[in-house]
Amino acid sequence: MEKMRAWDILPEKLCRSHLLAEYKEIHAIWNVLTPGKKGYSEHPETLRWKGKLKALYLRHEEVERRGFRHNTTLEESLATGFPVQDEFLETPEEQRKILRKKGCPCRV
């Protein structure tokens, strides 16, 4: 089972399947951190974005440039905090190894 994940790899390297899953996760994390909902609020993937909504917003924009858009947008005025994600559950290199093992079309 794939764990909840916002990747730390350039979106253009991810296959559509992983990119779509990440897009959904970004929205889930955003909806927990901005209105203060409880669901997944203690999940490590959510916790690493606390204080970094600007970085999460910017990641969302990067993913959208790959073509994932829908009618639910992130409110830019809520994008506060540090603009760079520098906390990882696995390093980007470890994430590339995970993706290589999946045999998907990700170009990592």
Secondary structure, DSSP 8 states (H G I E B T S, - for coil): --------S-GGGS-HHHHHHHHHHHHHHHHHHTT---TTTTSHHHHTTTTBHHHHHHHHHHHHHTT---S----GGG--B-SS----SS-HHHHHHHHHHHTSS---
